[in-house]
Amino acid sequence: MTGAEALRRAIPRLTEAGVEGAARDARRLLAHAMGLPAERLSLHLHDGLNAAQEAGFAAAVAARCARQPVSQITGERLFYGRAFRVTRDTLDPRPETETLVGRALQGAFARVLDLGTGTGGILLSLLAERPGATGIGVDLSPAALDVARGNAQRLDLAARAEFHLSDWFAAVPGRFDLIVSNPPYIAEAEWRTLAPEVQLWEPRTALTPGGDGLAPYRLIADGAREFLTPGGRILVEIGPTQAAAVGGFFRDAGLEDVQVHPDLDGRDRVVSACNPR
């Protein structure tokens, strides 16, 4: 069977399973099975698949029909121009989270704290872009921390990144001139409407804290000033309807210069603030 023939068989199966972008996902999975960069697949569509490639593609298609995310099947996701390993123990890094990284890079920092680090995508992207900086990522999940440490090794950043088991600030040492976080913020009612790729395959605790989804922001706001240096910045990702509430938590905590920043689709995505000098 050639690659083109394998695609022709796979796309209708994925479509019938309710997968949006079935043709796109089929191509990504075929490239993975063939050991090719996705952008080079077109050059090899008429190559014959060996037994291992054919079996690997069949397994990948079956997993995608079960609505497992492509990134979990292939084992990695591109984020801010770098490949990060992902597993079922981590949140799949989203393109909108790149807004947080981009905003953080608009100011100076030497020491970074990432609350709820997951894959380490935010922290490691910041350190990769700022060679002189160091940082700590914390998470409640030992399995997620193992993934983050592995990503630090893959990106040659292990010497500048530490990872600790911590319930938010509970086990965090020292102070930082930048705090970042993409906390769980999906409200309980919204959780029930999410796609199977999210509900069935991603860690629920990384997506929703239950209730109105705002509890993590209250905790982060309450503790931020103790862990920020004078003039230090904090940036958090939010859901599109949460800007007013999160901005209010920051102001009530005594933080200054509270701002809301949109993502590329124009939706409120990041709230930033500064610790008074």
C-alpha positions as CSV (number, residue, x, y, z in Angstrom):
1,M,0.0,0.0,0.0
2,T,1.3,3.5,-0.9
3,G,1.0,6.5,1.4
4,A,-1.7,8.0,-0.9
5,E,-3.7,4.8,-0.8
6,A,-3.5,4.8,3.0
7,L,-4.7,8.3,3.2
8,R,-7.7,7.6,0.9
9,R,-8.8,4.8,3.3
10,A,-8.1,6.7,6.5
11,I,-9.9,10.1,5.8
12,P,-13.4,8.7,5.5
13,R,-12.9,6.7,8.7
14,L,-11.8,9.8,10.6
15,T,-14.7,11.9,9.1
16,E,-17.2,9.3,10.1
17,A,-15.8,9.3,13.7
18,G,-16.5,13.1,13.9
19,V,-13.0,14.3,13.6
20,E,-12.8,17.9,12.4
21,G,-10.0,18.4,9.8
22,A,-9.9,14.7,9.0
23,A,-7.6,15.1,6.0
24,R,-5.2,17.3,7.9
25,D,-5.0,14.9,10.8
26,A,-4.6,11.9,8.5
27,R,-1.6,13.5,6.8
28,R,0.0,14.3,10.2
29,L,-0.4,10.8,11.4
30,L,0.9,9.3,8.2
31,A,4.0,11.5,8.3
32,H,4.6,10.4,11.8
33,A,4.2,6.7,10.9
34,M,6.6,7.1,8.0
35,G,9.1,9.0,10.1
36,L,8.9,12.1,8.0
37,P,8.5,15.8,8.8
38,A,4.9,16.7,7.9
39,E,6.0,19.2,5.3
40,R,7.8,16.5,3.3
41,L,4.9,14.0,3.2
42,S,3.8,15.1,-0.3
43,L,7.1,14.1,-1.7
44,H,6.6,10.5,-0.5
45,L,2.9,9.8,-1.0
46,H,3.7,7.3,-3.7
47,D,6.2,5.4,-1.6
48,G,5.1,2.0,-0.5
49,L,4.6,1.5,3.3
50,N,6.5,-1.3,5.0
51,A,4.7,-3.5,7.5
52,A,5.8,-1.5,10.5
53,Q,4.7,1.8,8.9
54,E,1.3,0.3,7.8
55,A,0.6,-1.1,11.3
56,G,1.7,2.2,13.0
57,F,-0.5,4.2,10.8
58,A,-3.5,1.9,11.4
59,A,-3.0,2.2,15.1
60,A,-2.7,5.9,14.9
61,V,-5.9,6.2,12.9
62,A,-7.8,4.0,15.3
63,A,-6.6,6.2,18.2
64,R,-7.7,9.3,16.4
65,C,-11.1,7.8,15.7
66,A,-11.4,7.3,19.5
67,R,-10.8,11.1,19.6
68,Q,-7.3,10.9,21.1
69,P,-5.5,14.2,20.2
70,V,-3.0,14.0,17.5
71,S,-0.3,15.4,19.8
72,Q,-0.7,12.5,22.2
73,I,-0.6,10.0,19.4
74,T,2.6,11.5,17.9
75,G,4.0,12.4,21.3
76,E,4.8,16.0,20.7
77,R,3.3,19.4,20.0
78,L,4.9,22.5,18.5
79,F,4.7,25.6,20.8
80,Y,6.4,28.9,20.3
81,G,8.5,27.3,17.5
82,R,9.8,24.3,19.5
83,A,8.7,20.7,19.9
84,F,7.5,19.7,23.3
85,R,6.7,16.1,24.4
86,V,3.1,15.7,25.6
87,T,1.3,12.9,27.3
88,R,-2.1,12.2,28.9
89,D,-0.6,13.7,32.1
90,T,-0.2,17.1,30.6
91,L,-2.3,19.8,29.0
92,D,-1.7,20.1,25.3
93,P,-0.1,23.5,24.8
94,R,-2.5,25.7,22.8
95,P,-1.6,28.4,20.3
96,E,-3.4,31.0,22.3
97,T,-1.0,30.5,25.2
98,E,1.7,31.9,23.0
99,T,0.1,35.3,23.7
100,L,1.3,34.9,27.3
101,V,4.8,34.1,26.3
102,G,5.0,37.0,23.8
103,R,3.7,39.5,26.3
104,A,6.1,38.2,29.0
105,L,9.0,38.7,26.6
106,Q,8.1,42.4,26.1
107,G,9.7,43.1,29.5
108,A,13.0,42.3,31.2
109,F,13.4,39.4,33.6
110,A,16.1,37.2,35.0
111,R,14.2,34.9,37.3
112,V,10.9,33.3,36.4
113,L,8.2,31.3,38.3
114,D,5.7,29.2,36.3
115,L,2.7,28.1,38.3
116,G,1.1,24.9,37.0
117,T,3.9,24.2,34.5
118,G,2.6,21.1,32.8
119,T,4.8,20.3,29.9
120,G,7.0,23.2,30.9
121,G,6.1,24.9,27.6
122,I,5.7,28.5,29.0
123,L,8.8,28.5,31.3
124,L,11.1,26.7,28.8
125,S,10.0,29.0,25.9
126,L,10.8,32.0,28.0
127,L,14.2,30.7,29.0
128,A,15.0,29.7,25.5
129,E,14.3,33.2,24.3
130,R,16.3,34.8,27.2
131,P,19.6,32.9,27.5
132,G,20.6,34.7,30.8
133,A,17.4,33.8,32.6
134,T,16.7,31.0,35.1
135,G,13.4,29.7,36.5
136,I,11.3,27.3,38.4
137,G,8.2,25.4,37.3
138,V,5.8,23.9,39.8
139,D,3.0,21.5,39.5
140,L,0.8,19.2,41.6
141,S,1.3,16.3,39.2
142,P,4.6,14.3,39.6
143,A,3.9,12.8,36.1
144,A,3.7,16.2,34.5
145,L,6.9,17.3,36.2
146,D,8.7,14.3,34.7
147,V,7.5,15.4,31.3
148,A,8.6,19.0,31.9
149,R,12.1,17.8,33.1
150,G,12.4,15.7,29.9
151,N,11.5,18.7,27.8
152,A,14.1,20.8,29.5
153,Q,16.7,18.1,28.7
154,R,15.5,17.9,25.0
155,L,15.8,21.7,24.7
156,D,19.2,21.9,26.5
157,L,17.7,24.0,29.2
158,A,18.0,21.7,32.2
159,A,20.8,23.7,33.7
160,R,18.6,26.8,33.9
161,A,15.2,25.3,34.8
162,E,14.1,23.6,38.1
163,F,10.9,21.8,38.6
164,H,9.2,21.2,42.0
165,L,6.1,19.5,43.3
166,S,4.0,22.3,44.8
167,D,0.4,23.3,45.4
168,W,0.7,26.8,43.8
169,F,3.1,28.8,46.1
170,A,3.2,26.2,48.9
171,A,6.8,24.9,48.2
172,V,8.2,27.8,46.2
173,P,11.5,29.2,47.4
174,G,12.6,32.8,46.9
175,R,11.3,35.7,44.9
176,F,11.0,36.4,41.1
177,D,10.8,39.3,38.8
178,L,8.4,37.4,36.6
179,I,5.5,35.1,37.5
180,V,3.5,33.4,34.8
181,S,0.7,30.9,34.9
182,N,-1.9,29.2,32.7
183,P,-4.0,27.8,35.5
184,P,-7.1,25.6,35.1
185,Y,-9.9,28.1,34.4
186,I,-12.8,26.4,32.7
187,A,-16.0,26.6,34.7
188,E,-17.8,23.4,35.7
189,A,-20.8,24.2,33.4
190,E,-18.5,24.8,30.4
191,W,-16.6,21.6,31.0
192,R,-19.6,19.5,30.1
193,T,-19.7,21.1,26.6
194,L,-16.0,20.4,25.7
195,A,-15.0,18.2,22.8
196,P,-14.1,14.5,23.4
197,E,-10.5,15.3,22.7
198,V,-10.4,17.4,25.8
199,Q,-12.9,15.6,28.1
200,L,-11.7,12.1,27.5
201,W,-8.0,12.5,27.0
202,E,-6.6,15.6,28.8
203,P,-6.1,15.8,32.6
204,R,-9.3,17.4,34.1
205,T,-7.4,19.0,37.0
206,A,-5.3,21.0,34.5
207,L,-8.4,22.3,32.8
208,T,-11.1,23.0,35.4
209,P,-11.0,23.7,39.1
210,G,-14.8,23.4,39.2
211,G,-17.3,26.0,40.2
212,D,-16.9,29.3,38.3
213,G,-13.3,28.5,37.2
214,L,-11.9,31.5,39.1
215,A,-10.5,29.9,42.3
216,P,-6.9,29.6,41.1
217,Y,-6.8,33.3,40.3
218,R,-7.8,34.2,43.8
219,L,-5.0,32.1,45.2
220,I,-2.5,33.4,42.7
221,A,-3.5,37.0,43.4
222,D,-3.3,36.6,47.2
223,G,0.2,35.2,47.1
224,A,1.8,37.1,44.2
225,R,3.2,40.0,46.1
226,E,5.1,37.8,48.6
227,F,6.9,36.1,45.7
228,L,7.5,39.1,43.4
229,T,10.4,41.4,43.6
230,P,9.6,45.1,43.8
231,G,8.5,46.1,40.3
232,G,8.2,42.5,39.3
233,R,5.5,41.4,36.8
234,I,2.8,38.7,36.8
235,L,0.9,37.5,33.7
236,V,-1.8,34.9,33.7
237,E,-3.8,33.3,30.9
238,I,-7.6,33.7,31.2
239,G,-10.8,32.5,29.6
240,P,-12.4,35.2,27.3
241,T,-15.0,36.2,29.8
242,Q,-12.8,36.4,32.9
243,A,-10.8,39.6,32.5
244,A,-12.9,41.8,34.7
245,A,-12.9,39.3,37.6
246,V,-9.2,38.5,37.4
247,G,-8.2,42.1,37.0
248,G,-10.3,42.9,40.1
249,F,-8.5,40.1,42.1
250,F,-5.1,41.7,41.2
251,R,-6.2,45.2,42.1
252,D,-7.6,44.0,45.5
253,A,-4.3,42.3,46.2
254,G,-2.4,45.6,45.8
255,L,-0.9,45.0,42.3
256,E,-0.6,47.9,39.9
257,D,-0.9,48.6,36.2
258,V,-3.4,45.9,35.6
259,Q,-3.9,45.3,31.8
260,V,-5.8,43.0,29.6
261,H,-4.3,41.7,26.4
262,P,-6.1,40.0,23.5
263,D,-5.0,36.9,21.6
264,L,-4.7,36.8,17.8
265,D,-8.4,36.2,17.5
266,G,-9.1,39.4,19.4
267,R,-10.4,37.6,22.6
268,D,-9.2,38.6,26.0
269,R,-6.5,36.1,26.8
270,V,-3.9,37.5,29.3
271,V,-4.1,39.7,32.4
272,S,-0.9,41.4,33.5
273,A,0.0,43.4,36.6
274,C,3.1,44.8,38.4
275,N,4.2,44.6,42.0
276,P,4.6,48.2,43.5
277,R,8.1,49.4,43.8
